[in-house]
Amino acid sequence: MGQQQLLLLVLSAVIVGLAVLAGIEAFDRGERQATRDALVQRAMSIGTDILAAHRKSPQLGGINLESDELNEDEIGRAAGLETKQNGAYIDADGAGEPATCDIDHDDGEEGIAFVDCGSKEGGGFTGGFPAGFIVKVRVDPEAEEKVKVVESGEEVSHDNS
């Protein structure tokens, strides 16, 4: 009788341990998805702000994305965003981890801006580039879908070596 009770106790402990591990994994998966969703929302919000600034007259503080002299700092200011370090970095609060977004205007395509948001523990950027979960939004005033997610949720790390 004692052996049966001991066996049931060990079996119960193993089952409870497996259930705890499964719960931790499910929570982690949910947290990663919430981070991705928050980054998509923030990148789309920034992209929409940039599009609104492009549609506004330059006399009223708007920008022209087709201008070669336009830099990321001017885009951020015109869109009403609080930028850091030459306008390239914007906090992406609510992403579950330290997250940051970056505006790119000089990406080889004229009249188009990109918003890259990255979230990674310890900071959203590694070596000047977004790292962790990446969301990239394209802002093209001439396209049918003017603000569009072109990349989402990839694990990317940039190494400066």
MDAnalysis code that builds the backbone (N, CA, C; Angstrom):
import MDAnalysis as mda
import numpy as np

u = mda.Universe.empty(483, n_residues=161, atom_resindex=np.repeat(np.arange(161), 3), trajectory=True)
u.add_TopologyAttr("name", ["N", "CA", "C"] * 161)
u.add_TopologyAttr("resid", np.arange(1, 162))
u.add_TopologyAttr("resname", ["MET", "GLY", "GLN", "GLN", "GLN", "LEU", "LEU", "LEU", "LEU", "VAL", "LEU", "SER", "ALA", "VAL", "ILE", "VAL", "GLY", "LEU", "ALA", "VAL", "LEU", "ALA", "GLY", "ILE", "GLU", "ALA", "PHE", "ASP", "ARG", "GLY", "GLU", "ARG", "GLN", "ALA", "THR", "ARG", "ASP", "ALA", "LEU", "VAL", "GLN", "ARG", "ALA", "MET", "SER", "ILE", "GLY", "THR", "ASP", "ILE", "LEU", "ALA", "ALA", "HIS", "ARG", "LYS", "SER", "PRO", "GLN", "LEU", "GLY", "GLY", "ILE", "ASN", "LEU", "GLU", "SER", "ASP", "GLU", "LEU", "ASN", "GLU", "ASP", "GLU", "ILE", "GLY", "ARG", "ALA", "ALA", "GLY", "LEU", "GLU", "THR", "LYS", "GLN", "ASN", "GLY", "ALA", "TYR", "ILE", "ASP", "ALA", "ASP", "GLY", "ALA", "GLY", "GLU", "PRO", "ALA", "THR", "CYS", "ASP", "ILE", "ASP", "HIS", "ASP", "ASP", "GLY", "GLU", "GLU", "GLY", "ILE", "ALA", "PHE", "VAL", "ASP", "CYS", "GLY", "SER", "LYS", "GLU", "GLY", "GLY", "GLY", "PHE", "THR", "GLY", "GLY", "PHE", "PRO", "ALA", "GLY", "PHE", "ILE", "VAL", "LYS", "VAL", "ARG", "VAL", "ASP", "PRO", "GLU", "ALA", "GLU", "GLU", "LYS", "VAL", "LYS", "VAL", "VAL", "GLU", "SER", "GLY", "GLU", "GLU", "VAL", "SER", "HIS", "ASP", "ASN", "SER"])
u.atoms.positions = np.array([
    [0.815, -1.190, 0.000],
    [0.000, 0.000, 0.000],
    [0.860, 1.255, 0.000],
    [1.967, 1.287, 0.700],
    [2.847, 2.443, 0.771],
    [3.489, 2.754, -0.576],
    [3.809, 1.680, -1.327],
    [4.428, 1.886, -2.644],
    [3.439, 2.520, -3.618],
    [2.187, 2.123, -3.548],
    [1.172, 2.692, -4.436],
    [0.969, 4.176, -4.142],
    [0.956, 4.538, -2.891],
    [0.784, 5.939, -2.516],
    [1.987, 6.769, -2.971],
    [3.179, 6.203, -2.796],
    [4.393, 6.896, -3.240],
    [4.388, 7.069, -4.756],
    [3.987, 6.054, -5.479],
    [3.905, 6.127, -6.940],
    [2.896, 7.181, -7.378],
    [1.736, 7.238, -6.732],
    [0.728, 8.249, -7.053],
    [1.240, 9.656, -6.737],
    [1.975, 9.800, -5.653],
    [2.542, 11.093, -5.281],
    [3.558, 11.561, -6.319],
    [4.447, 10.684, -6.747],
    [5.452, 11.016, -7.765],
    [4.772, 11.336, -9.092],
    [3.795, 10.520, -9.469],
    [3.061, 10.756, -10.711],
    [2.338, 12.094, -10.681],
    [1.727, 12.428, -9.553],
    [1.052, 13.726, -9.407],
    [2.040, 14.877, -9.521],
    [3.210, 14.739, -8.917],
    [4.235, 15.790, -8.976],
    [4.703, 16.004, -10.419],
    [4.871, 14.919, -11.170],
    [5.296, 15.030, -12.575],
    [4.209, 15.731, -13.394],
    [2.968, 15.376, -13.187],
    [1.860, 15.985, -13.935],
    [1.756, 17.475, -13.616],
    [1.862, 17.829, -12.346],
    [1.805, 19.244, -11.962],
    [2.983, 20.003, -12.565],
    [4.169, 19.413, -12.555],
    [5.356, 20.046, -13.156],
    [5.172, 20.300, -14.639],
    [4.640, 19.322, -15.363],
    [4.394, 19.489, -16.798],
    [3.345, 20.570, -17.058],
    [2.315, 20.616, -16.213],
    [1.273, 21.643, -16.375],
    [1.851, 23.035, -16.139],
    [2.722, 23.179, -15.161],
    [3.364, 24.477, -14.900],
    [4.229, 24.890, -16.090],
    [5.012, 23.975, -16.642],
    [5.845, 24.283, -17.810],
    [4.993, 24.691, -19.014],
    [3.895, 23.980, -19.231],
    [3.002, 24.331, -20.342],
    [2.399, 25.719, -20.135],
    [2.039, 26.050, -18.903],
    [1.495, 27.378, -18.605],
    [2.506, 28.478, -18.827],
    [3.745, 28.240, -18.424],
    [4.811, 29.237, -18.637],
    [5.033, 29.458, -20.127],
    [5.057, 28.385, -20.899],
    [5.252, 28.498, -22.355],
    [4.102, 29.258, -23.001],
    [2.870, 28.976, -22.592],
    [1.712, 29.684, -23.153],
    [1.762, 31.169, -22.809],
    [2.154, 31.502, -21.594],
    [2.275, 32.901, -21.185],
    [3.348, 33.604, -22.013],
    [4.486, 32.945, -22.216],
    [5.584, 33.530, -22.994],
    [5.159, 33.774, -24.436],
    [4.448, 32.811, -25.014],
    [3.960, 32.950, -26.389],
    [2.979, 34.123, -26.495],
    [2.101, 34.265, -25.517],
    [1.152, 35.378, -25.492],
    [1.848, 36.719, -25.342],
    [2.890, 36.753, -24.515],
    [3.643, 37.997, -24.334],
    [4.342, 38.417, -25.629],
    [4.930, 37.457, -26.342],
    [5.582, 37.769, -27.624],
    [4.571, 38.305, -28.637],
    [3.386, 37.696, -28.690],
    [2.356, 38.159, -29.616],
    [1.874, 39.560, -29.242],
    [1.730, 39.830, -27.965],
    [1.322, 41.166, -27.513],
    [2.374, 42.207, -27.883],
    [3.653, 41.846, -27.778],
    [4.735, 42.753, -28.168],
    [4.660, 43.058, -29.660],
    [4.477, 42.013, -30.472],
    [4.345, 42.220, -31.920],
    [3.171, 43.142, -32.244],
    [2.033, 42.873, -31.620],
    [0.836, 43.677, -31.870],
    [1.046, 45.131, -31.481],
    [1.695, 45.370, -30.337],
    [1.956, 46.741, -29.896],
    [2.923, 47.451, -30.836],
    [3.924, 46.737, -31.348],
    [4.869, 47.349, -32.291],
    [4.190, 47.688, -33.609],
    [3.328, 46.804, -34.092],
    [2.590, 47.084, -35.324],
    [1.721, 48.327, -35.133],
    [1.030, 48.390, -33.998],
    [0.156, 49.533, -33.735],
    [0.963, 50.824, -33.678],
    [2.108, 50.812, -32.991],
    [2.920, 52.028, -32.854],
    [3.514, 52.428, -34.202],
    [4.019, 51.473, -34.974],
    [4.600, 51.787, -36.283],
    [3.536, 52.348, -37.230],
    [2.339, 51.766, -37.212],
    [1.260, 52.276, -38.058],
    [0.850, 53.685, -37.626],
    [0.827, 53.926, -36.323],
    [0.484, 55.250, -35.805],
    [1.507, 56.299, -36.258],
    [2.779, 55.961, -36.162],
    [3.828, 56.882, -36.606],
    [3.724, 57.102, -38.107],
    [3.501, 56.026, -38.867],
    [3.353, 56.154, -40.315],
    [2.192, 57.047, -40.707],
    [1.077, 56.920, -39.994],
    [-0.088, 57.773, -40.254],
    [0.215, 59.227, -39.926],
    [0.962, 59.459, -38.834],
    [1.363, 60.829, -38.484],
    [2.263, 61.434, -39.566],
    [3.164, 60.623, -40.120],
    [4.048, 61.101, -41.189],
    [3.230, 61.429, -42.431],
    [2.278, 60.569, -42.779],
    [1.425, 60.824, -43.939],
    [0.625, 62.115, -43.750],
    [0.095, 62.331, -42.547],
    [-0.652, 63.561, -42.268],
    [0.249, 64.785, -42.403],
    [1.502, 64.676, -41.961],
    [2.451, 65.795, -42.091],
    [2.773, 66.052, -43.562],
    [2.827, 64.986, -44.366],
    [3.081, 65.149, -45.810],
    [1.917, 65.859, -46.500],
    [0.703, 65.576, -46.057],
    [-0.477, 66.183, -46.672],
    [-0.671, 67.640, -46.262],
    [-0.024, 68.031, -45.176],
    [-0.145, 69.401, -44.679],
    [0.781, 70.318, -45.479],
    [0.355, 71.518, -45.714],
    [1.148, 72.501, -46.457],
    [2.448, 72.817, -45.711],
    [3.562, 72.975, -46.433],
    [4.826, 73.346, -45.773],
    [4.726, 74.664, -45.000],
    [3.868, 75.582, -45.448],
    [3.682, 76.843, -44.734],
    [3.053, 76.619, -43.362],
    [2.359, 75.492, -43.196],
    [1.706, 75.178, -41.925],
    [2.484, 74.125, -41.138],
    [3.747, 73.909, -41.505],
    [4.580, 72.955, -40.779],
    [4.602, 71.565, -41.373],
    [4.070, 71.412, -42.568],
    [4.070, 70.105, -43.224],
    [5.393, 69.817, -43.897],
    [5.493, 68.643, -44.501],
    [6.718, 68.216, -45.178],
    [6.384, 67.688, -46.561],
    [7.408, 67.601, -47.388],
    [7.283, 66.992, -48.701],
    [8.223, 65.789, -48.720],
    [7.679, 64.584, -48.696],
    [8.514, 63.388, -48.654],
    [9.379, 63.223, -49.896],
    [9.066, 63.936, -50.971],
    [9.858, 63.834, -52.194],
    [11.087, 64.732, -52.166],
    [11.226, 65.550, -51.144],
    [12.357, 66.460, -51.030],
    [13.632, 65.702, -50.671],
    [14.718, 66.003, -51.397],
    [16.002, 65.369, -51.116],
    [16.652, 65.931, -49.855],
    [16.306, 67.159, -49.487],
    [16.918, 67.791, -48.319],
    [16.241, 67.411, -47.005],
    [15.162, 66.685, -47.064],
    [14.405, 66.304, -45.878],
    [15.172, 65.249, -45.083],
    [15.259, 65.447, -43.764],
    [15.910, 64.426, -42.934],
    [14.916, 63.871, -41.913],
    [15.348, 62.832, -41.214],
    [14.467, 62.131, -40.285],
    [14.003, 63.028, -39.136],
    [14.880, 63.940, -38.691],
    [14.527, 64.844, -37.602],
    [13.378, 65.765, -38.016],
    [13.436, 66.291, -39.241],
    [12.369, 67.162, -39.746],
    [11.064, 66.387, -39.901],
    [11.154, 65.147, -40.348],
    [9.952, 64.322, -40.486],
    [9.318, 64.102, -39.115],
    [10.136, 63.759, -38.136],
    [9.633, 63.529, -36.784],
    [8.979, 64.763, -36.189],
    [9.630, 65.926, -36.359],
    [9.068, 67.175, -35.821],
    [7.753, 67.519, -36.509],
    [7.709, 67.390, -37.836],
    [6.485, 67.727, -38.577],
    [5.337, 66.789, -38.205],
    [5.676, 65.547, -37.864],
    [4.645, 64.573, -37.484],
    [4.258, 64.701, -36.012],
    [4.914, 65.607, -35.300],
    [4.590, 65.832, -33.892],
    [5.122, 64.753, -32.972],
    [6.216, 64.115, -33.375],
    [6.785, 63.019, -32.589],
    [7.962, 63.516, -31.764],
    [8.099, 63.002, -30.574],
    [9.239, 63.341, -29.727],
    [10.391, 62.419, -30.110],
    [11.376, 62.981, -30.813],
    [12.482, 62.180, -31.314],
    [13.715, 62.375, -30.448],
    [14.635, 61.432, -30.565],
    [15.890, 61.462, -29.827],
    [17.024, 61.159, -30.784],
    [18.187, 61.674, -30.532],
    [19.388, 61.395, -31.316],
    [19.154, 61.608, -32.811],
    [19.143, 62.840, -33.238],
    [18.987, 63.208, -34.646],
    [17.661, 62.759, -35.235],
    [16.649, 62.666, -34.419],
    [15.316, 62.372, -34.916],
    [15.075, 60.934, -35.277],
    [16.070, 60.089, -35.115],
    [15.913, 58.726, -35.585],
    [15.176, 57.837, -34.597],
    [15.186, 58.166, -33.332],
    [14.646, 57.245, -32.342],
    [13.427, 57.810, -31.641],
    [12.383, 57.029, -31.589],
    [11.121, 57.405, -30.953],
    [10.748, 56.267, -30.018],
    [10.367, 56.594, -28.789],
    [9.936, 55.550, -27.860],
    [8.648, 54.906, -28.358],
    [8.568, 53.608, -28.181],
    [7.357, 52.861, -28.550],
    [6.777, 52.252, -27.288],
    [6.223, 53.098, -26.457],
    [5.664, 52.648, -25.182],
    [4.537, 51.651, -25.417],
    [4.408, 50.725, -24.485],
    [3.318, 49.761, -24.552],
    [3.666, 48.495, -25.289],
    [4.927, 48.337, -25.702],
    [5.311, 47.145, -26.453],
    [5.728, 45.995, -25.544],
    [5.627, 46.155, -24.241],
    [5.912, 45.064, -23.324],
    [7.371, 44.944, -22.947],
    [8.246, 45.458, -23.743],
    [9.682, 45.463, -23.491],
    [10.175, 46.847, -23.881],
    [11.410, 47.194, -23.539],
    [11.914, 48.473, -24.051],
    [11.853, 48.445, -25.576],
    [11.163, 49.391, -26.158],
    [10.967, 49.394, -27.608],
    [11.229, 50.786, -28.155],
    [11.750, 50.834, -29.366],
    [12.093, 52.081, -30.008],
    [11.769, 51.984, -31.488],
    [11.426, 53.120, -32.084],
    [11.158, 53.177, -33.519],
    [12.152, 54.125, -34.175],
    [12.367, 53.916, -35.460],
    [13.322, 54.684, -36.237],
    [12.651, 55.087, -37.548],
    [12.803, 56.354, -37.925],
    [12.275, 56.833, -39.205],
    [13.414, 56.811, -40.217],
    [13.179, 56.199, -41.375],
    [14.156, 56.185, -42.470],
    [13.528, 56.836, -43.682],
    [14.193, 57.864, -44.183],
    [13.680, 58.545, -45.372],
    [14.568, 58.260, -46.570],
    [15.823, 58.090, -46.347],
    [16.787, 57.894, -47.428],
    [17.073, 56.403, -47.581],
    [16.065, 55.642, -47.968],
    [16.198, 54.188, -48.090],
    [16.232, 53.742, -49.551],
    [16.595, 54.668, -50.445],
    [16.720, 54.330, -51.854],
    [15.461, 54.539, -52.678],
    [14.336, 54.820, -52.047],
    [13.094, 55.032, -52.776],
    [12.624, 56.460, -52.543],
    [12.524, 57.232, -53.606],
    [12.156, 58.643, -53.497],
    [10.687, 58.814, -53.120],
    [10.435, 59.731, -52.202],
    [9.068, 60.048, -51.808],
    [8.446, 59.062, -50.846],
    [9.262, 58.170, -50.308],
    [8.760, 57.130, -49.413],
    [9.532, 57.195, -48.101],
    [8.840, 56.992, -46.997],
    [9.480, 56.912, -45.687],
    [9.188, 55.543, -45.086],
    [10.093, 55.078, -44.271],
    [9.907, 53.812, -43.571],
    [9.980, 54.062, -42.071],
    [9.210, 53.302, -41.326],
    [9.253, 53.334, -39.866],
    [9.623, 51.929, -39.420],
    [10.761, 51.807, -38.750],
    [11.210, 50.522, -38.212],
    [11.060, 50.566, -36.702],
    [10.327, 49.619, -36.138],
    [10.187, 49.528, -34.691],
    [10.788, 48.204, -34.230],
    [11.571, 48.275, -33.173],
    [12.197, 47.080, -32.626],
    [12.001, 47.011, -31.131],
    [11.854, 45.813, -30.634],
    [11.680, 45.614, -29.203],
    [12.595, 44.492, -28.761],
    [13.463, 44.813, -27.842],
    [14.385, 43.811, -27.334],
    [14.730, 44.161, -25.904],
    [14.795, 43.161, -25.067],
    [15.139, 43.405, -23.672],
    [16.487, 44.106, -23.610],
    [16.547, 45.184, -22.847],
    [17.787, 45.941, -22.725],
    [17.858, 47.074, -23.725],
    [16.862, 47.237, -24.598],
    [16.843, 48.331, -25.556],
    [16.387, 47.855, -26.899],
    [15.742, 48.732, -27.634],
    [15.178, 48.361, -28.917],
    [16.151, 48.410, -30.075],
    [17.384, 48.881, -29.834],
    [18.331, 49.015, -30.935],
    [19.660, 48.395, -30.566],
    [20.300, 47.777, -31.537],
    [21.630, 47.223, -31.377],
    [22.485, 47.792, -32.499],
    [23.524, 48.506, -32.159],
    [24.420, 49.060, -33.170],
    [23.737, 50.044, -34.091],
    [22.712, 50.757, -33.625],
    [22.036, 51.751, -34.442],
    [20.886, 51.213, -35.264],
    [20.602, 49.929, -35.168],
    [19.511, 49.330, -35.931],
    [18.514, 48.693, -34.975],
    [17.221, 48.662, -35.358],
    [16.250, 47.974, -34.511],
    [16.611, 46.504, -34.371],
    [16.347, 45.952, -33.206],
    [16.642, 44.534, -32.968],
    [15.455, 43.908, -32.250],
    [15.495, 42.599, -32.117],
    [14.402, 41.886, -31.460],
    [13.262, 41.659, -32.433],
    [12.035, 41.884, -31.998],
    [10.882, 41.785, -32.886],
    [10.874, 43.027, -33.754],
    [10.878, 42.858, -35.054],
    [10.941, 43.981, -35.988],
    [9.608, 44.169, -36.689],
    [9.188, 45.416, -36.774],
    [8.027, 45.789, -37.566],
    [8.479, 46.922, -38.473],
    [8.250, 46.770, -39.765],
    [8.623, 47.806, -40.720],
    [7.368, 48.258, -41.455],
    [7.131, 49.567, -41.434],
    [5.967, 50.156, -42.089],
    [6.459, 51.078, -43.192],
    [5.816, 50.975, -44.338],
    [6.157, 51.812, -45.486],
    [5.097, 52.896, -45.633],
    [5.563, 54.157, -45.755],
    [4.668, 55.296, -45.953],
    [4.890, 55.794, -47.375],
    [3.922, 55.546, -48.252],
    [4.017, 55.944, -49.657],
    [2.747, 56.700, -50.033],
    [2.829, 58.041, -50.109],
    [1.637, 58.844, -50.403],
    [0.999, 58.544, -51.753],
    [1.743, 57.930, -52.667],
    [1.235, 57.651, -54.004],
    [0.636, 56.250, -54.144],
    [0.837, 55.394, -53.176],
    [0.367, 54.012, -53.258],
    [-1.116, 53.924, -52.925],
    [-1.724, 52.800, -53.320],
    [-3.129, 52.577, -52.985],
    [-3.290, 52.438, -51.472],
    [-2.432, 51.628, -50.868],
    [-2.403, 51.489, -49.411],
    [-1.232, 52.346, -48.918],
    [-1.531, 53.539, -48.476],
    [-0.517, 54.555, -48.205],
    [0.386, 54.235, -47.018],
    [-0.145, 53.629, -45.981],
    [0.640, 53.210, -44.818],
    [0.438, 51.706, -44.680],
    [1.534, 50.948, -44.854],
    [1.400, 49.504, -44.945],
    [2.532, 48.811, -44.190],
    [2.179, 47.772, -43.439],
    [3.189, 46.953, -42.781],
    [3.825, 46.066, -43.848],
    [5.145, 46.171, -44.011],
    [5.831, 45.369, -45.017],
    [6.674, 44.259, -44.394],
    [6.846, 44.313, -43.070],
    [7.613, 43.298, -42.373],
    [7.114, 43.276, -40.941],
    [6.929, 42.083, -40.396],
    [6.371, 42.036, -39.033],
    [6.832, 40.805, -38.271],
    [7.312, 41.056, -37.073],
    [7.550, 39.979, -36.128],
    [8.777, 39.130, -36.330],
    [9.718, 39.543, -37.143],
    [10.910, 38.737, -37.307],
    [11.872, 38.995, -36.166],
    [12.569, 37.952, -35.774],
    [13.643, 38.109, -34.792],
    [14.892, 38.504, -35.569],
    [15.378, 39.722, -35.355],
    [16.542, 40.214, -36.073],
    [17.512, 40.808, -35.076],
    [18.769, 40.496, -35.233],
    [19.790, 41.190, -34.447],
    [20.866, 41.633, -35.421],
    [21.358, 42.840, -35.226],
    [22.389, 43.381, -36.091],
    [23.693, 43.373, -35.332],
    [24.703, 42.814, -35.948],
    [25.995, 42.698, -35.300],
    [26.960, 43.674, -35.951],
    [27.654, 44.453, -35.165],
    [28.592, 45.439, -35.702],
    [29.971, 44.851, -35.968],
    [30.161, 43.566, -35.768],
    [31.490, 43.003, -35.948],
    [31.840, 42.793, -37.397],
])
